[in-house]
Amino acid sequence: MGITGEAQADMRNSRHSRRTGKRLLFLTAVLFIAVGGSCSFPAPPPFDETKWRLDVERTQTSDLYAPHFKDGKFFNPWMSSPHGGFVRFMRWKLGCRSSYTEEEESHKPGFVPYLSSRMESAGSGDYIAWIGHGTFLIKINGEFWVTDPILTDRALLPRRKTPPAMTIEEMAGLPGRLNIVISHNHYDHLDAPTIRGLPADARVFVPLRLKDYVRGLGKPRVEELDWWQEIDCGNGVRIICLPAQHWSRRITQSTNSTLWASYLLVSNRTTIYFGGDSGYFLGYREIGRRFQGIDYALLPLTAYHPRWFMHYAHTDANETLDAFEDLGARFLIPTQWGTFRLGDEPIGYPALDLHRAVQKRGLDASRIRIMDLGQIVPVEPQLKP
């Protein structure tokens, strides 16, 4: 017997109610990000760093190449994400927070003004400029590339603590063709108002299943990539899409319905790795093995406290240094600190934490470039075969 029209309507209403309920839960979660917790939950047991690293080392390199899409969802085939979902999130937001010193609470990145005018006098060489958070403006072979551009005041609800080094209008007015690289769909990485305000002829490179969304923001030239896929972009530049250990979600896009990624930008003079957002995983080791000669590693360093909640999707200072060594890069530039307070730790804490970790390990501090907002770092060329 067929399904009646009334039954079909009930099924549609049921699906709509479930979607609405999930969105309400997500909006509630976002609200708690903005207002913070109240110490209503008991503190969880201390996070076991040794066990976590052993879990990472037990993963299989071959899984980096395994299928990573099933039943409409993307996933990390080498290690599943922690269970608990919304309840686990609320335990963090309503639990007790860590305390920080006055220096850690007040530290911020420096700000170098007049970036646009300084770029005009920077000459024809390649360079990297930090705009804020995960947004870097990179000049390669005379063309501009911008990573995860967010130049507005909020990432959905969290407000910037420091201003961007460039406005949307200034970025839109850059000479030549603009190339935009998007790592995933979280609001601090894919900012719709910023994308809308950038030139309509900009080329945009996105992970799988984000093409239609970005085209809807007035950007018809969108290239969609899967992990390990490579595109020749012309002008002597290639972009390679690579794995990351993360997840995806927006109010209008369900959990993990779009892919997340990291990238390599490769020219005959330099190779730049943009890590997007990721926890520590064996992918760094494999990327370093396959793509030797990385010059600059732009690696995320934010939102890693509390460790029991953040460890899967974000790296702390020691893991960022481990990833840097795994990649075999010449220089490390930490990203995403200094703008939004997305974890428990203050915005400047990651830079202080990284500096301490570098000293403790006895590493060459000249290879760690902790940038100021608006700072321009000339790319030191290294001829590539």
VEXDO-298276 format. One line per 3 residues: number of its first residue (from 1); their letters; for each residue y negated, x negated, z of N, C-alpha, C. Coordinates in steps of 0.02 Angstrom, whole numbers, plus 50000, padded with zeros to 5 digits. Example, Ala and Ser with C-alpha at 12.3 -4.5 7.8 and 13.67 -1.06 7.14 Angstrom:
REM residues 2
1) as) 50284/49340/50390/50225/49385/50390/50165/49340/50390  50112/49358/50354/50053/49316/50357/49998/49355/50394
***
This chain:
REM residues 385
1) mgi) 50060/49957/50000/50000/50000/50000/49938/49955/50000  49889/49971/49958/49829/49930/49954/49784/49938/50015  49739/49891/50022/49691/49894/50077/49633/49940/50058
4) tge) 49617/49986/50100/49564/50034/50086/49496/50000/50087  49447/50033/50055/49379/50006/50056/49352/49999/50126  49369/50047/50169/49346/50045/50239/49376/49984/50275
7) aqa) 49441/49971/50262/49473/49913/50294/49443/49848/50269  49428/49846/50203/49397/49786/50176/49329/49774/50209  49292/49828/50218/49226/49822/50251/49233/49796/50322
10) dmr) 49284/49822/50358/49296/49799/50426/49312/49724/50427  49352/49702/50378/49369/49631/50375/49308/49589/50362  49265/49612/50316/49203/49575/50302/49159/49573/50363
13) nsr) 49153/49630/50399/49112/49631/50459/49140/49585/50513  49207/49583/50518/49238/49540/50567/49223/49466/50552  49229/49447/50487/49214/49378/50469/49141/49361/50482
16) hsr) 49097/49410/50466/49025/49400/50478/49012/49391/50553  49045/49431/50595/49036/49427/50667/49058/49359/50694  49116/49335/50667/49139/49269/50690/49090/49214/50670
19) rtg) 49064/49218/50608/49016/49167/50586/48953/49172/50629  48930/49233/50642/48869/49242/50682/48880/49214/50752  48939/49228/50781/48954/49203/50848/48954/49127/50851
22) krl) 48984/49096/50800/48985/49023/50798/48915/48995/50792  48873/49027/50751/48804/49003/50744/48765/49011/50808  48776/49066/50844/48742/49075/50908/48763/49021/50958
25) lfl) 48828/49005/50959/48851/48951/51002/48818/48886/50984  48812/48873/50919/48780/48811/50897/48707/48810/50915  48672/48866/50907/48601/48869/50926/48592/48859/51000
28) tav) 48638/48887/51040/48635/48876/51112/48644/48802/51129  48690/48770/51093/48701/48699/51104/48639/48659/51087  48607/48676/51031/48546/48641/51010/48492/48650/51063
31) lfi) 48487/48711/51091/48437/48724/51143/48448/48679/51203  48510/48669/51222/48524/48626/51279/48506/48554/51264  48511/48532/51200/48489/48465/51182/48416/48457/51199
34) avg) 48377/48510/51185/48305/48507/51195/48285/48509/51268  48320/48550/51309/48298/48560/51377/48332/48515/51428  48390/48485/51409/48425/48441/51455/48467/48478/51505
37) gsc) 48505/48440/51544/48553/48469/51590/48527/48476/51660  48569/48503/51704/48546/48516/51772/48597/48494/51824  48644/48451/51805/48692/48423/51852/48736/48477/51883
40) sfp) 48757/48526/51842/48797/48581/51866/48872/48565/51866  48892/48511/51830/48962/48492/51825/48973/48428/51864  49032/48419/51894/49047/48355/51927/49051/48299/51876
43) app) 49037/48238/51898/49039/48180/51853/49110/48168/51829  49119/48152/51764/49185/48136/51738/49208/48068/51764  49272/48052/51760/49294/47986/51781/49264/47932/51737
46) pfd) 49259/47870/51762/49230/47815/51722/49266/47808/51655  49227/47794/51604/49256/47787/51537/49296/47722/51533  49355/47725/51506/49400/47667/51501/49388/47632/51434
49) etk) 49345/47581/51435/49329/47544/51374/49391/47508/51346  49433/47482/51390/49492/47445/51367/49540/47491/51329  49552/47550/51357/49597/47597/51323/49568/47619/51256
52) wrl) 49502/47631/51255/49470/47652/51193/49478/47598/51138  49468/47535/51156/49476/47482/51106/49549/47476/51083  49595/47485/51129/49666/47483/51109/49682/47541/51061
55) dve) 49653/47599/51073/49663/47656/51028/49637/47639/50958  49579/47606/50955/49550/47587/50891/49596/47537/50855  49621/47487/50892/49662/47435/50861/49730/47462/50838
58) rtq) 49751/47518/50866/49815/47547/50845/49811/47585/50779  49750/47600/50756/49743/47637/50694/49765/47594/50635  49782/47628/50580/49809/47594/50521/49755/47587/50467
61) tsd) 49747/47526/50441/49699/47514/50388/49713/47557/50328  49777/47569/50313/49795/47609/50254/49766/47680/50258  49754/47705/50319/49728/47772/50327/49655/47778/50303
64) lya) 49621/47721/50296/49553/47721/50269/49552/47746/50197  49609/47742/50164/49615/47763/50094/49654/47829/50086  49671/47859/50142/49711/47920/50140/49668/47981/50123
67) phf) 49699/48036/50101/49662/48098/50090/49625/48118/50154  49565/48144/50146/49524/48161/50204/49491/48229/50198  49523/48275/50161/49499/48343/50153/49558/48391/50152
70) kdg) 49556/48441/50194/49610/48490/50198/49584/48556/50225  49605/48611/50194/49586/48678/50216/49511/48686/50224  49474/48658/50177/49401/48666/50177/49364/48621/50225
73) kff) 49398/48573/50257/49367/48529/50306/49381/48456/50290  49331/48414/50301/49340/48342/50298/49360/48316/50367  49394/48259/50369/49415/48230/50433/49424/48155/50424
76) npw) 49427/48119/50480/49440/48047/50480/49516/48037/50488  49551/48018/50435/49625/48017/50438/49654/47963/50482  49614/47914/50502/49640/47860/50544/49638/47877/50618
79) mss) 49596/47925/50638/49592/47943/50709/49559/48012/50715  49591/48057/50749/49563/48124/50757/49507/48122/50809  49461/48169/50803/49405/48172/50850/49428/48203/50916
82) phg) 49392/48190/50971/49412/48218/51036/49410/48294/51035  49454/48324/51074/49457/48396/51079/49407/48420/51133  49392/48483/51131/49349/48512/51183/49290/48549/51155
85) gfv) 49264/48525/51097/49211/48560/51063/49153/48579/51107  49136/48644/51106/49077/48669/51140/49082/48659/51216  49140/48670/51245/49149/48662/51318/49134/48590/51338
88) rfm) 49160/48543/51298/49149/48472/51312/49074/48455/51307  49043/48484/51256/48971/48474/51247/48932/48500/51308  48949/48560/51331/48913/48589/51387/48925/48549/51451
91) rwk) 48984/48519/51457/48998/48478/51516/48950/48418/51518  48935/48392/51458/48886/48337/51455/48816/48363/51472  48794/48417/51439/48725/48439/51447/48711/48465/51517
94) lgc) 48762/48492/51551/48752/48519/51618/48774/48471/51672  48798/48411/51652/48820/48362/51701/48763/48317/51724  48778/48274/51771/48728/48227/51797/48714/48173/51746
97) rss) 48651/48150/51744/48630/48099/51696/48626/48031/51728  48633/47980/51687/48624/47911/51710/48551/47898/51726  48539/47851/51771/48470/47831/51786/48455/47764/51753
100) yte) 48391/47754/51737/48370/47694/51701/48309/47664/51736  48300/47599/51726/48243/47565/51757/48178/47586/51724  48123/47570/51755/48057/47587/51727/48048/47552/51659
103) eee) 48070/47490/51654/48065/47454/51590/48105/47489/51536  48166/47511/51553/48209/47544/51504/48180/47611/51483  48148/47646/51529/48119/47711/51513/48057/47704/51469
106) shk) 48019/47650/51479/47954/47645/51445/47956/47603/51381  48009/47565/51371/48010/47520/51313/48011/47559/51248  47970/47537/51199/47967/47567/51133/47961/47512/51081
109) pgf) 47979/47527/51020/47968/47477/50967/47893/47468/50955  47874/47408/50933/47805/47397/50913/47790/47436/50849  47726/47443/50835/47704/47480/50775/47655/47438/50737
112) vpy) 47671/47423/50674/47627/47384/50630/47595/47433/50582  47529/47444/50586/47496/47495/50545/47486/47473/50472  47463/47521/50432/47443/47510/50362/47500/47482/50320
115) lss) 47558/47512/50327/47616/47488/50289/47604/47492/50214  47578/47548/50190/47569/47556/50118/47525/47502/50088  47470/47485/50121/47426/47433/50095/47459/47364/50100
118) rme) 47498/47353/50151/47532/47288/50157/47587/47281/50105  47618/47337/50086/47669/47334/50033/47638/47314/49967  47576/47335/49954/47543/47318/49891/47532/47243/49885
121) sag) 47523/47210/49941/47511/47138/49940/47573/47097/49956  47631/47130/49959/47693/47096/49978/47724/47057/49921  47697/47065/49861/47725/47028/49804/47782/47065/49772
124) sgd) 47816/47032/49726/47868/47064/49686/47938/47055/49715  47944/47020/49770/48010/47007/49798/48039/47068/49832  48104/47064/49846/48138/47118/49881/48120/47116/49956
127) yia) 48121/47175/49988/48108/47177/50060/48136/47241/50090  48138/47242/50156/48160/47300/50195/48104/47317/50244  48083/47380/50245/48032/47403/50292/48061/47460/50333
130) wig) 48049/47456/50400/48074/47509/50443/48021/47563/50451  48039/47625/50431/47993/47682/50436/48002/47717/50503  48063/47718/50529/48079/47751/50592/48148/47782/50590
133) hgt) 48183/47781/50648/48251/47808/50655/48296/47775/50603  48331/47815/50562/48374/47786/50510/48340/47779/50443  48275/47787/50441/48237/47785/50379/48211/47715/50366
136) fli) 48238/47683/50315/48216/47617/50293/48195/47621/50219  48141/47589/50203/48119/47584/50133/48138/47514/50109  48180/47512/50057/48208/47450/50033/48187/47440/49961
139) kin) 48158/47383/49946/48139/47367/49877/48190/47319/49848  48222/47340/49793/48273/47300/49760/48258/47299/49686  48248/47239/49659/48235/47231/49587/48177/47276/49564
142) gef) 48126/47283/49606/48067/47320/49587/48070/47395/49598  48129/47421/49618/48135/47493/49632/48141/47505/49707  48120/47565/49729/48123/47583/49799/48183/47626/49814
145) wvt) 48216/47610/49869/48271/47650/49896/48253/47670/49967  48262/47732/49985/48248/47755/50053/48311/47786/50082  48327/47767/50143/48387/47791/50177/48370/47847/50226
148) dpi) 48409/47901/50224/48403/47957/50271/48331/47972/50290  48289/47990/50241/48218/47998/50257/48204/48059/50301  48172/48046/50358/48146/48099/50401/48076/48076/50423
151) ltd) 48025/48110/50397/47956/48092/50409/47918/48148/50445  47953/48199/50466/47923/48255/50502/47929/48243/50578  47902/48290/50617/47895/48280/50688/47958/48295/50728
154) ral) 48003/48336/50700/48063/48357/50738/48126/48350/50696  48181/48334/50730/48247/48339/50700/48278/48404/50725  48261/48459/50692/48274/48527/50714/48235/48542/50778
157) lpr) 48259/48521/50837/48221/48531/50899/48196/48466/50931  48237/48413/50936/48211/48351/50968/48148/48325/50933  48097/48309/50973/48033/48286/50946/48030/48210/50944
160) rkt) 47996/48183/50895/47987/48111/50890/47949/48085/50951  47969/48027/50974/47932/47992/51027/47886/47939/50999  47897/47920/50936/47855/47872/50901/47842/47897/50830
163) ppa) 47784/47882/50801/47769/47908/50735/47805/47869/50680  47816/47900/50622/47843/47862/50566/47790/47815/50538  47812/47761/50508/47765/47711/50482/47737/47731/50414
166) mti) 47759/47788/50388/47735/47811/50322/47739/47887/50321  47691/47918/50289/47690/47991/50282/47730/48011/50220  47745/48076/50216/47780/48102/50157/47737/48090/50095
169) eem) 47671/48100/50101/47627/48091/50044/47626/48019/50021  47625/47972/50068/47626/47901/50049/47692/47882/50015  47747/47908/50040/47811/47892/50009/47816/47924/49940
172) agl) 47790/47986/49934/47792/48019/49869/47749/47984/49818  47699/47947/49840/47654/47912/49794/47675/47842/49776  47734/47820/49797/47757/47753/49780/47766/47746/49705
175) pgr) 47751/47688/49677/47758/47679/49604/47831/47675/49584  47846/47698/49524/47913/47693/49497/47959/47748/49523  48022/47740/49506/48072/47790/49524/48095/47779/49596
178) lni) 48100/47834/49634/48124/47831/49703/48197/47851/49705  48236/47813/49743/48307/47827/49754/48317/47844/49827  48351/47900/49841/48362/47924/49909/48437/47922/49924
181) vis) 48454/47893/49982/48523/47888/50003/48532/47929/50067  48577/47978/50066/48590/48021/50123/48661/48007/50149  48666/47994/50215/48731/47977/50244/48771/48039/50265
184) hnh) 48737/48091/50290/48771/48152/50310/48719/48206/50325  48741/48264/50345/48696/48322/50347/48664/48336/50415  48672/48294/50465/48639/48307/50529/48563/48304/50520
187) ydh) 48528/48342/50562/48457/48354/50550/48414/48291/50556  48436/48241/50593/48398/48179/50598/48413/48132/50540  48455/48153/50493/48473/48112/50434/48459/48148/50368
190) lda) 48464/48213/50369/48448/48254/50310/48394/48303/50331  48332/48284/50319/48275/48324/50341/48247/48362/50280  48258/48427/50279/48240/48467/50221/48166/48463/50203
193) pti) 48118/48469/50250/48048/48465/50230/48029/48398/50198  48059/48343/50224/48045/48278/50193/48072/48275/50122  48134/48296/50112/48164/48295/50046/48123/48337/49997
196) rgl) 48102/48396/50019/48061/48439/49975/47996/48404/49955  47967/48366/50000/47902/48335/49986/47904/48273/49944  47964/48246/49931/47970/48185/49890/47974/48204/49817
199) pad) 47962/48157/49771/47957/48174/49700/48018/48210/49673  48006/48258/49629/48060/48298/49600/48107/48257/49558  48082/48201/49530/48125/48159/49487/48162/48105/49526
202) arv) 48158/48106/49592/48195/48057/49632/48270/48067/49622  48306/48011/49620/48379/48015/49619/48404/48017/49691  48451/48061/49705/48477/48069/49773/48553/48057/49771
205) fvp) 48577/48015/49817/48648/47999/49822/48673/48028/49888  48724/48071/49883/48747/48108/49942/48823/48106/49945  48853/48116/50005/48926/48124/50009/48948/48191/49981
208) lrl) 49013/48199/49976/49041/48259/49945/49017/48324/49977  49005/48374/49933/48988/48442/49952/48917/48450/49979  48874/48401/49966/48803/48408/49984/48759/48416/49922
211) kdy) 48787/48411/49863/48747/48413/49802/48708/48478/49795  48741/48534/49803/48708/48598/49792/48651/48609/49842  48663/48588/49905/48611/48597/49955/48549/48556/49937
214) vrg) 48558/48494/49918/48501/48451/49902/48466/48474/49838  48504/48499/49789/48473/48527/49730/48429/48587/49748  48450/48625/49798/48411/48681/49821/48346/48661/49854
217) lgk) 48338/48597/49870/48276/48572/49898/48230/48544/49844  48245/48559/49781/48201/48539/49727/48216/48470/49699  48279/48448/49707/48298/48382/49682/48357/48390/49634
220) prv) 48345/48398/49570/48400/48410/49522/48443/48349/49508  48418/48289/49521/48456/48229/49503/48495/48205/49564  48552/48235/49576/48593/48220/49635/48660/48193/49611
223) eel) 48680/48137/49639/48746/48107/49628/48787/48115/49691  48845/48146/49685/48889/48159/49742/48946/48108/49741  48959/48075/49798/49009/48022/49800/49061/48034/49854
226) dww) 49121/48009/49841/49174/48007/49890/49182/47935/49915  49217/47927/49971/49229/47859/49997/49262/47815/49943  49239/47753/49940/49264/47701/49895/49242/47712/49823
229) qei) 49200/47761/49811/49176/47773/49743/49113/47731/49730  49106/47706/49670/49051/47661/49651/49015/47689/49590  48948/47682/49591/48907/47704/49534/48861/47646/49514
232) dcg) 48858/47634/49450/48809/47586/49422/48743/47624/49414  48693/47604/49451/48629/47640/49452/48579/47613/49401  48599/47563/49362/48553/47532/49317/48507/47483/49353
235) ngv) 48466/47448/49317/48419/47400/49346/48454/47347/49388  48518/47334/49373/48554/47281/49409/48576/47300/49478  48581/47365/49494/48599/47387/49562/48660/47434/49558
238) rii) 48707/47424/49603/48764/47468/49612/48762/47498/49682  48785/47559/49688/48793/47590/49755/48867/47606/49764  48893/47589/49822/48963/47601/49839/48966/47644/49902
241) clp) 48999/47701/49897/49007/47746/49954/49068/47725/49994  49061/47721/50059/49114/47694/50103/49125/47740/50163  49182/47733/50196/49197/47775/50254/49150/47762/50313
244) aqh) 49146/47811/50356/49114/47805/50422/49153/47850/50469  49148/47837/50533/49184/47879/50582/49134/47926/50615  49129/47985/50586/49078/48032/50611/49101/48103/50598
247) wsr) 49054/48149/50589/49068/48220/50578/49005/48251/50548  49008/48315/50531/48949/48348/50501/48943/48419/50526  48880/48443/50525/48866/48512/50546/48792/48528/50535
250) rit) 48778/48587/50509/48712/48617/50509/48720/48690/50525  48665/48724/50541/48670/48795/50556/48699/48833/50498  48681/48813/50437/48705/48848/50377/48767/48816/50346
253) qst) 48793/48763/50377/48852/48729/50351/48900/48718/50410  48959/48744/50405/49006/48741/50461/49029/48669/50474  49059/48659/50531/49080/48592/50553/49126/48560/50501
256) nst) 49107/48500/50480/49147/48457/50436/49159/48488/50367  49117/48534/50345/49123/48561/50278/49092/48516/50226  49054/48465/50247/49027/48415/50202/49047/48346/50229
259) lwa) 49050/48297/50185/49073/48230/50204/49017/48189/50234  49034/48136/50269/48988/48086/50297/49009/48018/50268  48962/47970/50267/48978/47907/50233/48931/47852/50255
262) syl) 48951/47790/50239/48907/47732/50239/48903/47707/50167  48860/47657/50154/48849/47635/50085/48836/47560/50081  48851/47532/50023/48829/47466/50004/48782/47472/49945
265) lvs) 48725/47437/49949/48680/47428/49892/48688/47356/49869  48710/47347/49807/48728/47281/49783/48687/47264/49721  48652/47207/49724/48618/47180/49665/48643/47109/49654
268) nrt) 48617/47075/49603/48639/47007/49590/48610/46957/49640  48563/46981/49682/48532/46936/49731/48546/46954/49803  48564/47016/49816/48574/47036/49886/48623/47094/49892
271) tiy) 48656/47098/49949/48700/47154/49966/48679/47182/50033  48663/47246/50036/48638/47278/50096/48686/47334/50115  48710/47332/50176/48755/47385/50202/48714/47432/50245
274) fgg) 48717/47496/50228/48684/47548/50268/48739/47589/50302  48742/47583/50368/48798/47612/50405/48794/47685/50419  48737/47718/50404/48731/47790/50419/48739/47802/50493
277) dsg) 48787/47844/50511/48803/47858/50581/48878/47850/50589  48900/47813/50641/48971/47801/50648/48988/47774/50716  49048/47791/50739/49078/47757/50795/49111/47693/50771
280) yfl) 49136/47653/50818/49170/47591/50799/49240/47607/50774  49258/47578/50715/49324/47590/50686/49343/47530/50643  49407/47528/50623/49431/47471/50585/49402/47468/50515
283) gyr) 49367/47519/50495/49335/47519/50430/49287/47461/50420  49252/47441/50474/49206/47385/50468/49243/47322/50447  49301/47311/50475/49341/47252/50460/49364/47254/50387
286) eig) 49385/47313/50363/49409/47319/50295/49352/47312/50244  49295/47340/50260/49236/47334/50216/49216/47260/50211  49215/47225/50267/49199/47155/50266/49249/47114/50226
289) rrf) 49312/47134/50228/49364/47098/50190/49356/47110/50115  49343/47173/50096/49339/47190/50025/49274/47169/49992  49220/47172/50030/49154/47158/50002/49122/47099/50039
292) qgi) 49146/47041/50024/49122/46981/50059/49053/46962/50033  49013/46934/50078/48946/46912/50060/48892/46964/50073  48904/47009/50122/48851/47056/50141/48794/47018/50174
295) dya) 48734/47031/50152/48676/46996/50178/48645/47031/50239  48632/47095/50232/48600/47133/50286/48643/47193/50304  48658/47199/50368/48696/47256/50393/48649/47299/50435
298) llp) 48633/47358/50410/48591/47406/50446/48640/47453/50483  48646/47441/50548/48698/47474/50588/48667/47519/50641  48696/47578/50652/48668/47625/50700/48677/47602/50772
301) lta) 48625/47615/50812/48627/47598/50883/48585/47649/50921  48616/47706/50935/48580/47759/50970/48630/47810/50997  48609/47848/51045/48648/47905/51071/48719/47885/51090
304) yhp) 48726/47833/51132/48793/47812/51152/48806/47821/51227  48759/47851/51263/48771/47871/51333/48770/47947/51337  48815/47978/51374/48871/47948/51411/48928/47927/51364
307) rwf) 48960/47872/51381/49012/47845/51338/49072/47893/51331  49089/47929/51384/49148/47973/51380/49138/48026/51326  49075/48044/51313/49061/48096/51263/49044/48067/51195
310) mhy) 49010/48010/51193/48981/47984/51131/49024/47931/51096  49076/47905/51128/49109/47845/51102/49140/47853/51033  49162/47913/51016/49197/47923/50952/49148/47918/50893
313) aht) 49088/47945/50900/49042/47952/50844/48985/47902/50844  48975/47865/50899/48919/47818/50902/48943/47752/50935  48913/47697/50914/48929/47632/50942/48878/47611/50994
316) dan) 48902/47577/51046/48855/47546/51094/48837/47477/51069  48799/47439/51109/48773/47374/51087/48830/47326/51071  48881/47323/51114/48936/47277/51102/48975/47296/51039
319) etl) 48986/47360/51028/49022/47381/50968/48981/47369/50905  48916/47376/50910/48873/47361/50852/48879/47287/50833  48881/47244/50884/48891/47172/50870/48961/47159/50842
322) daf) 49011/47195/50867/49078/47188/50840/49080/47209/50766  49047/47264/50750/49045/47288/50681/49009/47237/50637  48956/47208/50662/48919/47156/50626/48964/47097/50609
325) edl) 49002/47075/50659/49048/47019/50648/49105/47039/50601  49130/47100/50607/49183/47124/50562/49159/47123/50490  49098/47144/50479/49070/47146/50411/49057/47077/50382
328) gar) 49050/47027/50426/49035/46959/50403/48966/46953/50373  48920/46994/50396/48852/46994/50368/48811/46936/50394  48759/46917/50356/48715/46863/50377/48666/46887/50432
331) fli) 48640/46948/50424/48590/46974/50471/48607/47045/50492  48591/47061/50554/48599/47128/50582/48530/47159/50594  48521/47221/50570/48461/47260/50586/48485/47324/50619
334) ptq) 48471/47334/50684/48491/47396/50717/48449/47455/50692  48480/47512/50684/48445/47572/50660/48449/47628/50712  48405/47677/50703/48405/47741/50739/48380/47738/50811
337) wgt) 48369/47680/50839/48340/47677/50906/48264/47688/50899  48231/47704/50954/48158/47701/50955/48121/47762/50927  48157/47817/50912/48122/47875/50883/48138/47940/50919
340) frl) 48201/47961/50918/48222/48023/50951/48268/48007/51010  48259/48043/51064/48305/48035/51121/48361/48086/51111  48416/48062/51083/48472/48106/51066/48530/48100/51114
343) gde) 48535/48044/51150/48585/48036/51203/48549/48034/51270  48585/48014/51322/48553/48007/51387/48502/47951/51389  48517/47897/51353/48476/47836/51359/48406/47846/51328
346) pig) 48355/47814/51357/48287/47817/51329/48286/47784/51259  48234/47798/51221/48232/47777/51150/48231/47701/51142  48202/47665/51190/48198/47592/51183/48256/47555/51216
349) ypa) 48297/47591/51253/48352/47559/51288/48399/47521/51242  48419/47548/51184/48467/47512/51142/48443/47442/51122  48378/47434/51109/48353/47367/51090/48359/47318/51148
352) ldl) 48343/47341/51208/48351/47298/51267/48424/47282/51279  48467/47332/51271/48538/47324/51281/48567/47274/51230  48545/47280/51168/48569/47234/51116/48546/47163/51130
355) hra) 48485/47155/51151/48459/47088/51168/48501/47056/51224  48517/47095/51275/48558/47070/51329/48628/47051/51305  48657/47093/51262/48724/47080/51237/48725/47017/51194
358) vqk) 48674/47006/51155/48669/46945/51113/48666/46884/51157  48626/46887/51210/48620/46830/51257/48687/46817/51292  48719/46870/51314/48782/46863/51351/48836/46832/51307
361) rgl) 48837/46848/51243/48887/46821/51198/48868/46752/51171  48806/46732/51182/48784/46667/51157/48777/46666/51081  48758/46722/51051/48752/46726/50978/48685/46698/50955
364) das) 48681/46682/50892/48620/46657/50861/48571/46715/50854  48520/46716/50896/48473/46772/50898/48434/46779/50833  48428/46725/50794/48390/46728/50731/48425/46772/50679
367) rir) 48489/46787/50690/48525/46830/50644/48519/46904/50662  48488/46919/50719/48479/46988/50742/48406/47006/50733  48391/47050/50687/48322/47068/50671/48307/47137/50701
370) imd) 48279/47137/50761/48258/47199/50793/48186/47212/50770  48178/47259/50725/48114/47267/50690/48066/47311/50728  48002/47303/50713/47950/47349/50734/47941/47403/50680
373) lgq) 47916/47460/50700/47900/47512/50652/47846/47487/50604  47857/47494/50540/47809/47470/50491/47817/47397/50474  47863/47362/50506/47873/47292/50491/47908/47284/50424
376) ivp) 47889/47232/50387/47920/47215/50323/47959/47151/50332  48023/47153/50317/48066/47094/50320/48082/47073/50248  48055/47017/50224/48073/46995/50157/48148/46980/50152
379) vep) 48179/47003/50099/48250/46990/50089/48259/46919/50065  48299/46882/50102/48314/46813/50083/48369/46815/50030  48353/46799/49967/48402/46808/49913/48460/46759/49918
382) qlk) 48516/46781/49895/48575/46738/49892/48611/46756/49827  48610/46710/49779/48636/46725/49712/48708/46748/49716  48721/46806/49684/48788/46835/49685/48825/46820/49620
385) p) 48890/46808/49623/48927/46797/49562/48932/46863/49523
***
